[in-house]
Amino acid sequence: MNKKTAKIINLCLTFIFTAILTEMSLNQAQAEENIPNLIGTWDGGNKTISEKKGYKTRNKTIHITEQKDRRFKGHVTYSGRKFNFLGVIYPDNQSFTWVSKGSRGYNHGRILSKEKIAACYVEAGIDATAGCATLKKAK
């Protein structure tokens, strides 16, 4: 390969690499702009299974009271008790997770629409529990 051909190949590779980086930056900026707002009250039925309590269905209410970019906090009203939590929305703008200091498990969720989310709790160990709730935003 002569020097002229090598130079053309290097210029083409530089152009392609720059175009890819630009596209990635634009996609990231767009994802940042489109972060869903989860603030509000969400209600729905929660269906769980556990070794101790078997199959249960109860109402669950989630209050997301603050959100800054992908980070949010709030509390859950469940079985007459209130649990504070901290959460984060993933960069796909659809998935989220929240945790509570009083819990041994994790809530993993998915934004189904502007008015509907699904939140699933999983906990391993002696109190092993798994359950999901489909929640609608209160008007």
N, C-alpha and C positions, 0 to 999 in steps of 0.2 A: 504494500500500500504506500502510495506516495504522500508527501506532506500535505498537498492540497486536498486530497481525499480525506485524510485524517482530520484536517481542520474542519472540513464540511461536516463530517460525522460528529465531531465534538460540538460544533455549533447546533446541530440538530438535537443531540442529546441534551444540551443545556436548555434549549427551547422547550423540549418535551418535559424535562424535569421542572422547569419554572412554571409551565402550564399546569402540571399536576399539583404543585404546591399552592398555586393561586386558587385552583378549584377547591382544594381541601380547606383553605382559609375561608373562602366564601361560604362553603357548606357549614363550617363551624360557626361563623358569624350568624348565618341564617338560623341555625339551631338555637343559638343564644337568644335571638330575637323572638323565637316562637315558644319560649318556655311557658307551659300551661300554668294558669293561675288556679291553685287548688283551694284558696281561701273560701270558707263557707262551711255549712253543715251538711253532712252526708248521712242518709238513713237507709237501712235495709236489713234483710234477714241474714243471719249468720248461721251457717251449718257447720257443726264440728263433730269430731269423733275423738274420744280419748279412752284410755284403759279404765280410768276411774269412773267416768260419767257416761260412757257409751256414746250413742248418737244424740245430739242435742240441736235444736233450732231455736234461736233467740233473736230479738231485735238488737241492732247495734247502731249507735249514733257516733259519728266522728265529727269533731269540730276542729277545723284547721284555722287557727287564729292569726298566724303570721306567716309571711313568705318573703324571702329576699333571694332573688335569682332562683337557684335550684334548691335552696334550703328552706325548710318549713318546720313549724311546730304547732302543736295543738294538744287536744286531749280526746280520749275515747270514753264514752259512757256505755258501760257494759255490765249487765246483771246488777244494776244499782250502784256500781262503783265507778270512780273516775280515775283514769290513768293518763298522765302527761306523756307526750312522746316528742321525739325529734326525728326529722326525716329529710330525705334528699330525692330529687327527681334525677334520673339518669340522663345522659346526653342524647338518648334516643327520643326524649320528650314523651315517652309513653310508660316507662317502667319507673317504679319508686320503691323505696324501702323506708320503714321507720322502726325505731327502737324505743324502749322505755326502760328506765333504770330499775323499775320494779318487776321486770319480766325476764324470763330466761330464754325467750324465743324472739323471733323476728317476724315482722309483717312485710310481706312482699306484695306489691300491687301493680296494677296496670290501669292506665287511663283508657277507657273504652270510648268515651266521647266527652264533650264539654259538660255533660249532665250526668255521666255515669262512670263509676270506677269499680274495680274489683280489688279486694284486699284479702290476702290469705296469710294466716298465722301458722307458723310451725315451731314446735318445741320438742326437743329430744329429751331423753332421760326418764326419770321416775314418773314425771307427770306428762309423758309424751302426749301431745295434742296436735291435731291438724284440722284446719277449717278455713272456709272461705265465705266472704260476704260480697254480694253485689249491691252497691250503694248508689242511690240517686241523690243528686244535689237538691236540697230543700229550696223552695222558691222564696 
